Amino acid sequence: MTTKFGVDFLKAVAGYMSQNGSHDSIIKCFRITGGGNGRCIGEFTVTKDHLNTHGGLHGGFIATLVDNVTTYALMSKESHPGVSANLHVNYFQSVKEGDEIILDANTLKAGKTLAYVDCVLTRKFDGTVIAQGGQSKFVKITGGGDGKCTAEFTVAVEHLNRAGGLHGGFTATLVDMVTTYALMSKPCHPGVSVNINVNYLKPAREGDDVIIDASLLRAGKKLAFLECELRHKKDNSLIAKGGHTKFVDFQ
């Protein structure tokens, strides 16, 4: 597939997510072989690092694969990656070190607030299904495209600091993620962060509805520059304003 959200896009997303030093790096063995338009296909070879104490493929590793690969599939549907609302895996057949495994993830439905994606893992040499899983993802993006992304959320207790206000670290995480979604809508490689800055202007409390508006200011050959504002939905008052510079030269 040669569309802007095809295989090259999927490889860029997978490369970024598996090389950023987070838990996602444990699936850097996964090689994308096809996909686009809501689908992601790939494979990996089982190594000792993937095994449980009984010598079989670790259930937690399978769940991480299902989580990530279904997210790649969803993003190729021109949807943002969302956050997991439900993740499930059924384990059918054991595999051993050296086995080659194929994963095929498909977006079943992508609505305004929820997306449903499933995934099948098969052993390459005989086509045996070893596991089947899927997830529902919360994807409340309200607008965007062409370098823009608008989203909203309701402040919950887990978003608060000890003083009962919106946590500064959580705000910075939102600036990081939503500006990245805006960048990828151009489309552009998601890149890696060079600088993130946030100015905190007004508190937000539990139950407040917050709108996040991110825009791509400029995307050059090496760097992309983005800005983001968080506002109270009820009166449009400015809560925080941030900026994000990303290195995007991964050709």
Backbone bond lengths (Angstrom), bond angles and torsions (degrees), N, CA, C in turn:
res aa  C-N    CA-C-N  psi(-1)  N-CA   C-N-CA  omega(-1)  CA-C   N-CA-C  phi
1 M - - - 1.455 - - 1.517 109.27 -
2 T 1.336 119.05 136.99 1.452 122.75 -174.99 1.517 112.52 -112.97
3 T 1.319 119.37 4.86 1.446 121.57 179.49 1.519 109.99 -67.97
4 K 1.345 115.40 163.80 1.458 119.94 -174.54 1.522 112.61 -65.14
5 F 1.333 117.87 -19.63 1.459 120.91 177.69 1.527 110.78 -110.15
6 G 1.332 116.61 32.34 1.449 121.87 -179.28 1.515 112.70 -93.38
7 V 1.337 115.98 -146.61 1.461 121.76 -171.80 1.527 112.40 -61.95
8 D 1.330 117.59 -42.61 1.466 119.42 -179.04 1.525 111.07 -62.02
9 F 1.326 116.21 -40.26 1.463 120.64 176.59 1.522 110.46 -61.86
10 L 1.339 116.88 -46.34 1.461 121.19 -179.97 1.527 111.18 -60.32
11 K 1.326 116.87 -42.59 1.461 120.37 179.69 1.525 111.18 -63.82
12 A 1.336 116.66 -38.59 1.462 120.09 178.68 1.525 111.19 -64.80
13 V 1.330 116.57 -44.41 1.466 120.76 179.32 1.526 110.73 -63.74
14 A 1.337 116.71 -47.13 1.462 120.73 -179.11 1.524 111.03 -62.90
15 G 1.325 116.70 -40.55 1.453 120.40 178.80 1.513 112.08 -62.42
16 Y 1.326 115.81 -43.24 1.465 120.00 178.86 1.522 111.37 -63.84
17 M 1.337 116.67 -47.48 1.462 120.66 -174.75 1.524 112.64 -69.65
18 S 1.346 117.48 -28.00 1.464 119.85 -176.98 1.524 113.10 -93.14
19 Q 1.331 117.06 -4.51 1.462 119.58 -177.20 1.521 112.92 -121.66
20 N 1.346 117.13 14.52 1.462 118.59 -177.16 1.521 113.36 -94.35
21 G 1.345 117.37 9.13 1.455 120.70 176.08 1.510 115.22 83.30
22 S 1.328 117.99 1.37 1.460 121.43 179.80 1.524 110.07 -89.58
23 H 1.340 116.02 -174.73 1.468 121.16 178.38 1.530 111.33 -57.26
24 D 1.334 117.27 -29.50 1.465 121.09 -178.84 1.527 112.89 -60.11
25 S 1.337 117.46 -18.72 1.466 119.94 -177.70 1.521 112.67 -66.39
26 I 1.338 118.35 -14.51 1.468 119.33 179.85 1.525 112.03 -69.98
27 I 1.343 117.96 -14.01 1.470 118.96 178.62 1.530 111.70 -107.12
28 K 1.330 117.21 26.71 1.461 119.40 177.74 1.524 112.11 -66.17
29 C 1.334 117.11 -11.83 1.468 121.76 176.31 1.526 112.03 -72.24
30 F 1.330 117.79 -16.07 1.465 122.13 -174.38 1.523 110.39 -74.68
31 R 1.343 116.52 127.18 1.464 122.85 -178.04 1.526 109.28 -112.78
32 I 1.310 117.51 120.57 1.464 121.36 179.62 1.523 109.61 -78.13
33 T 1.320 115.78 130.83 1.469 121.46 -179.16 1.522 113.34 -116.44
34 G 1.317 117.68 -13.04 1.458 119.82 -179.75 1.512 110.74 -173.32
35 G 1.333 115.48 172.64 1.454 119.23 176.62 1.502 113.07 138.71
36 G 1.328 114.64 -166.84 1.446 123.36 -174.84 1.516 110.55 115.34
37 N 1.333 116.31 156.96 1.463 122.70 179.27 1.528 112.21 55.56
38 G 1.334 115.69 45.16 1.457 120.33 176.27 1.509 115.73 93.03
39 R 1.316 117.37 7.62 1.459 120.57 -177.64 1.525 110.36 -130.80
40 C 1.335 116.31 147.19 1.459 121.65 174.44 1.523 109.16 -141.01
41 I 1.331 116.78 126.52 1.458 123.29 -179.92 1.525 108.21 -122.52
42 G 1.321 116.69 137.37 1.449 120.20 177.93 1.513 111.48 -164.41
43 E 1.318 115.94 -176.95 1.460 120.18 -177.41 1.522 110.66 -152.50
44 F 1.317 115.24 164.39 1.459 121.54 174.69 1.520 108.47 -154.73
45 T 1.329 116.00 161.76 1.457 122.79 176.43 1.522 109.09 -105.24
46 V 1.321 116.53 129.35 1.465 121.50 -178.24 1.529 109.72 -67.68
47 T 1.322 116.15 125.93 1.462 121.72 176.49 1.532 109.45 -117.66
48 K 1.308 115.53 174.70 1.466 120.59 -178.14 1.526 111.93 -59.14
49 D 1.333 116.59 -31.74 1.465 121.11 -178.99 1.525 112.59 -65.21
50 H 1.335 117.52 -18.58 1.464 121.94 -175.88 1.527 113.06 -95.21
51 L 1.331 117.88 0.02 1.464 121.31 -170.70 1.527 112.75 -94.43
52 N 1.341 114.92 153.39 1.461 120.31 171.01 1.532 109.40 -88.98
53 T 1.319 117.49 -175.49 1.468 120.85 -176.19 1.525 112.92 -68.10
54 H 1.339 117.42 -14.27 1.462 121.55 179.00 1.534 112.49 -96.80
55 G 1.332 116.91 3.14 1.457 120.40 177.80 1.512 114.67 86.66
56 G 1.327 117.85 7.66 1.459 121.72 177.02 1.516 111.36 -101.72
57 L 1.335 116.54 168.78 1.458 121.27 179.37 1.534 109.39 -64.02
58 H 1.300 116.92 127.73 1.460 122.32 -173.48 1.530 110.89 -67.44
59 G 1.335 115.91 132.33 1.456 120.54 -178.83 1.515 113.28 -61.80
60 G 1.326 117.10 -36.52 1.459 120.44 178.31 1.516 112.07 -67.17
61 F 1.336 116.34 -35.77 1.461 120.28 177.02 1.525 110.32 -65.92
62 I 1.339 116.97 -41.11 1.465 120.78 177.45 1.526 110.11 -61.47
63 A 1.330 117.02 -43.46 1.464 120.66 -179.84 1.525 111.23 -62.54
64 T 1.338 116.84 -38.98 1.461 120.14 177.30 1.521 110.85 -64.23
65 L 1.338 116.95 -41.44 1.462 120.58 176.04 1.524 111.30 -59.68
66 V 1.328 116.32 -47.83 1.468 120.26 -179.97 1.526 110.07 -59.27
67 D 1.330 116.78 -45.20 1.461 121.77 179.47 1.525 110.93 -57.44
68 N 1.323 116.78 -52.85 1.459 120.68 -174.62 1.519 113.22 -71.29
69 V 1.319 117.53 -45.93 1.470 119.76 -174.12 1.529 111.02 -69.75
70 T 1.331 118.31 -35.37 1.465 119.40 174.16 1.531 110.48 -66.56
71 T 1.328 117.01 -32.79 1.465 119.98 176.21 1.520 110.99 -66.50
72 Y 1.341 117.58 -41.61 1.465 120.15 175.89 1.531 110.22 -58.69
73 A 1.333 115.98 -44.93 1.465 120.30 179.88 1.521 110.68 -59.48
74 L 1.319 116.74 -44.83 1.463 120.98 179.86 1.517 111.41 -61.40
75 M 1.327 117.54 -42.84 1.462 120.83 -178.41 1.521 112.12 -65.84
76 S 1.336 117.66 -28.42 1.465 120.15 177.87 1.523 111.96 -74.46
77 K 1.323 116.58 -6.27 1.465 122.97 176.20 1.522 110.15 -89.85
78 E 1.345 116.14 8.06 1.457 123.23 -175.44 1.522 111.19 67.97
79 S 1.339 115.31 35.70 1.462 121.57 174.83 1.520 108.12 -116.15
80 H 1.339 117.22 152.66 1.458 117.98 176.00 1.532 109.21 -77.29
81 P 1.352 118.86 162.08 1.463 120.59 -170.66 1.519 115.62 -67.39
82 G 1.320 118.54 -19.47 1.457 120.36 175.49 1.520 113.57 66.88
83 V 1.322 115.31 -172.63 1.462 122.13 173.85 1.524 108.02 -127.28
84 S 1.311 116.41 147.52 1.464 120.74 -173.98 1.526 111.55 -69.81
85 A 1.332 115.97 130.12 1.462 122.14 172.02 1.521 110.17 -99.42
86 N 1.342 116.88 -31.36 1.459 122.14 178.96 1.513 108.82 -157.39
87 L 1.329 116.85 136.72 1.464 122.26 176.42 1.518 108.05 -134.00
88 H 1.328 116.76 129.37 1.463 119.59 -179.65 1.525 109.87 -137.79
89 V 1.335 115.87 147.35 1.467 122.26 178.34 1.521 108.88 -140.85
90 N 1.331 116.48 133.32 1.464 122.75 171.39 1.527 108.23 -108.57
91 Y 1.335 116.80 128.74 1.463 122.61 -176.89 1.530 108.89 -103.57
92 F 1.352 116.64 122.30 1.461 120.83 -173.71 1.524 114.54 -111.26
93 Q 1.325 117.31 -37.36 1.466 120.58 -169.34 1.521 109.29 -143.37
94 S 1.326 117.04 137.22 1.461 120.13 178.02 1.526 110.53 -80.95
95 V 1.310 115.86 155.59 1.467 121.92 175.21 1.520 107.44 -132.60
96 K 1.322 115.69 168.04 1.466 119.57 -176.84 1.520 110.06 -127.94
97 E 1.315 114.64 169.48 1.453 121.21 179.04 1.525 110.37 -55.98
98 G 1.321 116.26 133.92 1.461 122.20 -179.46 1.514 114.14 97.84
99 D 1.341 118.01 -18.19 1.467 120.41 177.74 1.530 110.34 -66.89
100 E 1.336 115.44 143.88 1.463 121.02 175.21 1.523 108.90 -99.58
101 I 1.326 116.14 131.56 1.457 122.36 -174.37 1.529 109.82 -119.48
102 I 1.325 116.08 135.38 1.465 122.64 176.06 1.524 109.10 -105.59
103 L 1.325 117.11 135.31 1.458 122.94 174.14 1.520 109.20 -115.18
104 D 1.327 116.26 136.68 1.462 122.09 178.20 1.523 107.82 -133.01
105 A 1.325 116.74 110.54 1.466 122.20 -178.38 1.518 110.01 -111.37
106 N 1.325 116.32 137.95 1.462 122.20 -177.98 1.524 110.86 -132.90
107 T 1.322 116.00 136.95 1.457 121.42 173.10 1.520 108.49 -81.47
108 L 1.328 116.44 115.53 1.459 121.04 -179.24 1.520 111.17 -80.63
109 K 1.331 116.02 -40.29 1.456 120.98 -179.55 1.519 108.92 -158.60
110 A 1.318 117.05 136.22 1.458 122.13 176.05 1.518 107.98 -126.68
111 G 1.330 116.34 100.50 1.452 121.45 179.86 1.514 111.62 -94.91
112 K 1.335 116.14 -166.76 1.456 120.71 -177.64 1.525 112.35 -72.70
113 T 1.344 116.42 -31.48 1.468 118.72 -177.36 1.520 113.89 -121.89
114 L 1.334 118.77 -23.58 1.460 121.70 -179.66 1.520 111.11 -131.67
115 A 1.325 115.40 144.20 1.464 121.96 174.06 1.522 108.38 -125.67
116 Y 1.335 116.00 146.22 1.465 121.99 -178.11 1.526 108.32 -123.60
117 V 1.330 115.33 124.43 1.464 121.31 -175.68 1.525 108.93 -134.33
118 D 1.344 116.74 136.71 1.463 119.10 176.37 1.518 110.87 -118.32
119 C 1.338 116.34 167.32 1.456 121.70 -174.54 1.523 109.85 -151.74
120 V 1.326 116.46 136.04 1.458 122.58 177.37 1.528 108.73 -120.98
121 L 1.334 116.76 133.26 1.455 122.73 175.37 1.522 108.59 -109.46
122 T 1.324 117.53 125.02 1.465 121.87 179.72 1.522 110.16 -126.71
123 R 1.334 115.32 150.24 1.457 121.16 174.59 1.523 107.72 -77.96
124 K 1.328 117.16 130.26 1.458 121.40 -169.10 1.521 112.94 -66.10
125 F 1.329 118.49 -39.15 1.468 118.99 -170.55 1.522 113.59 -75.95
126 D 1.353 117.97 -22.24 1.466 117.88 -179.42 1.527 114.20 -133.12
127 G 1.344 117.43 0.06 1.458 120.70 177.16 1.513 115.46 74.58
128 T 1.334 118.10 9.74 1.460 121.41 179.85 1.529 110.61 -66.86
129 V 1.332 116.75 131.05 1.462 120.88 176.28 1.524 108.78 -75.41
130 I 1.320 117.29 119.88 1.469 120.69 -179.35 1.526 111.98 -97.87
131 A 1.327 117.07 -26.54 1.465 120.62 178.58 1.520 109.10 -161.80
132 Q 1.310 114.79 154.45 1.458 120.81 176.90 1.523 108.03 -140.91
133 G 1.310 116.47 133.77 1.456 119.69 -177.47 1.506 111.96 -148.76
134 G 1.296 114.90 -176.08 1.451 120.80 178.35 1.507 110.08 -176.62
135 Q 1.318 114.71 174.21 1.444 118.41 176.11 1.514 111.49 -153.90
136 S 1.330 114.22 155.93 1.460 122.54 170.94 1.524 106.60 -105.03
137 K 1.330 116.58 134.53 1.456 119.91 -177.86 1.524 110.32 -124.00
138 F 1.340 115.01 138.15 1.455 121.74 177.41 1.520 108.17 -84.67
139 V 1.316 116.58 121.02 1.463 120.71 -170.94 1.531 111.66 -131.53
140 K 1.314 117.92 51.96 1.462 120.08 -174.30 1.526 111.77 -78.35
141 I 1.316 113.50 74.18 1.457 121.00 169.83 1.524 106.33 -97.74
142 T 1.321 117.31 130.81 1.464 120.26 -174.35 1.519 113.58 -100.65
143 G 1.316 117.56 -11.62 1.456 119.93 178.75 1.511 110.53 -176.69
144 G 1.320 115.73 172.01 1.454 119.37 176.52 1.508 112.88 142.06
145 G 1.333 114.48 -165.10 1.450 121.98 -174.76 1.508 110.62 108.16
146 D 1.323 116.71 153.21 1.460 123.25 178.49 1.533 111.46 54.82
147 G 1.328 115.74 47.22 1.453 120.54 175.83 1.511 115.47 88.42
148 K 1.324 117.27 12.53 1.462 120.87 179.50 1.526 110.07 -130.28
149 C 1.326 116.41 152.63 1.460 121.83 173.63 1.523 108.90 -149.86
150 T 1.328 115.98 126.40 1.462 122.19 176.93 1.519 108.59 -120.55
151 A 1.323 116.67 133.11 1.460 121.65 -178.28 1.520 109.01 -144.93
152 E 1.320 116.09 171.85 1.456 119.80 176.04 1.521 110.43 -149.60
153 F 1.307 115.89 159.36 1.463 121.28 176.60 1.521 108.50 -155.30
154 T 1.317 115.04 162.43 1.458 121.83 175.29 1.522 108.60 -104.76
155 V 1.304 117.46 127.99 1.461 122.08 -177.71 1.528 109.70 -64.31
156 A 1.325 116.26 123.99 1.463 123.03 178.92 1.522 109.52 -112.27
157 V 1.314 116.37 170.44 1.462 120.77 -175.04 1.525 111.81 -60.90
158 E 1.345 117.41 -32.00 1.464 119.58 -179.25 1.527 112.90 -72.79
159 H 1.332 117.50 -7.24 1.467 121.89 179.49 1.529 112.19 -95.80
160 L 1.335 117.71 0.44 1.461 121.83 -170.50 1.526 112.85 -97.06
161 N 1.334 114.69 154.30 1.457 120.31 169.76 1.531 109.51 -91.10
162 R 1.318 117.34 -176.85 1.465 120.68 -176.06 1.527 112.80 -66.93
163 A 1.333 116.52 -19.34 1.462 120.15 179.16 1.530 112.25 -88.92
164 G 1.331 116.78 -0.26 1.457 120.38 178.28 1.510 115.17 87.47
165 G 1.325 116.99 9.69 1.460 121.26 177.19 1.516 111.53 -104.53
166 L 1.321 116.03 169.45 1.462 121.17 178.30 1.527 109.49 -60.31
167 H 1.321 116.72 126.60 1.468 122.35 -174.43 1.528 110.41 -66.78
168 G 1.328 115.59 134.24 1.456 120.16 -179.80 1.514 113.24 -62.03
169 G 1.331 116.55 -37.65 1.463 120.01 178.46 1.511 112.20 -66.72
170 F 1.334 116.52 -38.07 1.462 120.09 177.31 1.523 110.35 -66.35
171 T 1.333 116.45 -40.23 1.465 120.24 176.53 1.521 110.81 -59.76
172 A 1.328 117.02 -44.20 1.464 120.94 179.09 1.526 111.43 -63.47
173 T 1.338 116.72 -37.69 1.463 120.43 176.73 1.523 110.94 -62.60
174 L 1.335 116.79 -42.07 1.465 120.49 177.05 1.524 111.14 -61.51
175 V 1.325 116.92 -44.29 1.467 120.40 177.97 1.523 110.09 -58.67
176 D 1.331 116.58 -45.26 1.464 122.07 178.66 1.525 111.06 -57.64
177 M 1.324 116.90 -53.15 1.460 121.18 -172.15 1.527 112.89 -72.26
178 V 1.331 117.93 -46.11 1.467 119.84 -174.39 1.527 111.14 -71.50
179 T 1.334 118.29 -34.93 1.461 118.86 173.81 1.528 111.02 -65.81
180 T 1.331 116.87 -34.75 1.470 119.90 176.46 1.525 110.79 -65.16
181 Y 1.338 117.80 -40.78 1.466 120.30 175.85 1.529 110.39 -60.48
182 A 1.338 116.72 -41.68 1.462 120.53 178.28 1.525 110.80 -61.27
183 L 1.322 116.26 -43.25 1.465 121.03 179.06 1.521 111.22 -61.31
184 M 1.328 117.13 -44.56 1.458 121.43 -176.68 1.525 112.44 -70.59
185 S 1.325 118.03 -18.71 1.464 120.07 178.23 1.519 112.13 -75.92
186 K 1.321 118.35 -4.17 1.466 120.69 -174.40 1.530 115.20 -71.75
187 P 1.335 126.24 -39.63 1.466 128.67 -7.59 1.526 111.34 -84.73
188 C 1.309 114.36 159.99 1.454 121.07 179.55 1.515 107.41 -155.71
189 H 1.325 117.07 154.75 1.461 120.19 174.69 1.525 108.69 -57.32
190 P 1.347 118.77 138.32 1.470 120.23 -178.92 1.513 114.38 -62.26
191 G 1.339 116.94 -19.80 1.443 120.76 173.81 1.517 115.45 67.25
192 V 1.326 114.91 -173.83 1.465 121.86 174.73 1.526 107.95 -128.64
193 S 1.313 115.96 149.43 1.464 121.37 -174.20 1.524 111.77 -72.03
194 V 1.323 115.42 133.89 1.458 122.77 171.62 1.526 109.54 -103.13
195 N 1.333 115.67 -39.22 1.457 120.65 -179.62 1.525 109.90 -153.88
196 I 1.324 116.56 135.85 1.465 122.81 170.04 1.523 107.55 -128.16
197 N 1.324 116.38 130.44 1.458 119.63 175.93 1.518 109.72 -132.39
198 V 1.323 116.07 142.88 1.461 121.72 -179.54 1.525 109.28 -136.06
199 N 1.335 116.19 131.72 1.458 122.37 171.20 1.527 108.15 -106.82
200 Y 1.321 116.52 125.01 1.469 122.22 -176.87 1.529 108.63 -98.88
201 L 1.332 116.69 117.66 1.455 121.33 -169.23 1.523 114.63 -111.79
202 K 1.336 117.20 -29.38 1.463 120.23 -176.45 1.523 108.90 -154.19
203 P 1.334 119.42 141.91 1.468 119.91 -179.92 1.519 112.72 -74.33
204 A 1.324 115.47 158.76 1.467 123.02 170.31 1.516 107.00 -129.12
205 R 1.339 116.74 143.81 1.456 122.22 -174.82 1.523 110.84 -115.23
206 E 1.323 115.13 166.43 1.460 120.96 177.02 1.530 110.45 -54.02
207 G 1.330 115.93 131.65 1.457 121.73 -179.44 1.514 114.50 95.19
208 D 1.336 117.49 -15.09 1.464 120.19 178.25 1.527 110.61 -69.78
209 D 1.326 116.38 140.01 1.464 121.72 172.93 1.519 108.75 -91.92
210 V 1.327 115.99 129.26 1.461 121.80 -174.97 1.525 109.97 -121.68
211 I 1.329 116.15 133.86 1.465 122.80 175.77 1.525 108.76 -102.90
212 I 1.317 116.55 135.72 1.465 123.03 178.74 1.521 107.86 -117.37
213 D 1.317 116.51 126.68 1.464 121.38 -177.97 1.523 108.43 -127.00
214 A 1.339 117.08 113.67 1.465 122.34 -178.15 1.520 110.32 -115.83
215 S 1.332 115.80 143.12 1.462 120.87 -178.70 1.522 110.38 -139.34
216 L 1.316 115.10 143.39 1.460 122.07 173.07 1.525 108.24 -85.33
217 L 1.326 116.61 119.39 1.457 120.74 179.43 1.520 111.63 -83.00
218 R 1.329 115.48 -43.94 1.472 119.82 179.99 1.514 109.20 -160.54
219 A 1.331 116.44 139.54 1.461 122.30 175.11 1.520 108.38 -124.58
220 G 1.323 115.88 110.34 1.448 120.68 177.51 1.519 111.29 -97.71
221 K 1.326 116.57 -166.83 1.458 120.72 -179.28 1.528 111.93 -70.55
222 K 1.317 116.36 -30.68 1.464 119.85 -176.46 1.524 113.29 -116.17
223 L 1.318 117.86 -34.11 1.456 121.49 -174.25 1.521 111.82 -126.38
224 A 1.321 115.44 147.46 1.462 122.29 172.89 1.526 107.98 -124.48
225 F 1.337 115.74 142.54 1.461 121.83 -176.72 1.526 108.98 -122.04
226 L 1.334 115.59 126.96 1.456 121.11 -176.04 1.523 110.50 -132.15
227 E 1.350 115.16 157.00 1.452 120.51 175.07 1.520 109.63 -132.19
228 C 1.331 115.91 161.09 1.460 120.36 -175.41 1.525 109.58 -152.08
229 E 1.338 116.16 139.40 1.458 121.94 175.22 1.521 110.47 -124.97
230 L 1.317 116.73 140.43 1.463 123.12 172.48 1.520 107.90 -113.41
231 R 1.340 116.67 126.47 1.461 121.64 -177.08 1.523 111.08 -130.79
232 H 1.343 115.14 150.12 1.458 120.40 171.10 1.527 108.91 -67.22
233 K 1.323 116.48 130.45 1.459 119.90 -179.14 1.528 111.77 -66.84
234 K 1.333 117.39 -34.07 1.466 120.62 -173.24 1.525 113.57 -70.26
235 D 1.336 117.79 -32.82 1.468 119.31 -176.25 1.528 113.92 -135.86
236 N 1.340 116.68 5.07 1.468 122.84 177.70 1.528 113.42 64.67
237 S 1.326 117.56 15.71 1.464 119.74 178.84 1.527 110.36 -72.02
238 L 1.324 115.55 143.99 1.461 122.25 -173.15 1.528 110.95 -80.65
239 I 1.331 116.13 121.92 1.467 122.76 178.76 1.521 111.00 -89.62
240 A 1.316 115.99 -47.36 1.466 121.19 -177.86 1.521 109.33 -156.00
241 K 1.319 114.52 155.41 1.462 120.88 177.65 1.516 108.01 -136.18
242 G 1.325 116.20 131.90 1.456 119.55 -175.95 1.513 113.25 -135.48
243 G 1.305 114.61 167.02 1.452 121.87 176.33 1.519 110.05 -137.35
244 H 1.307 116.57 156.70 1.463 121.54 -175.32 1.526 108.56 -146.89
245 T 1.308 116.52 124.25 1.463 122.46 173.13 1.520 107.91 -109.15
246 K 1.349 116.56 130.63 1.463 121.09 -176.89 1.529 110.64 -127.60
247 F 1.319 115.03 138.97 1.465 121.87 173.41 1.522 108.06 -84.16
248 V 1.332 117.58 124.10 1.467 121.01 -171.34 1.524 113.37 -125.00
249 D 1.324 118.00 9.34 1.469 120.52 -177.10 1.523 109.83 -86.87
250 F 1.357 116.25 86.42 1.460 121.75 -179.86 1.521 111.10 -120.32
251 Q 1.325 117.48 31.96 1.463 121.14 -179.28 1.525 109.82 -75.58
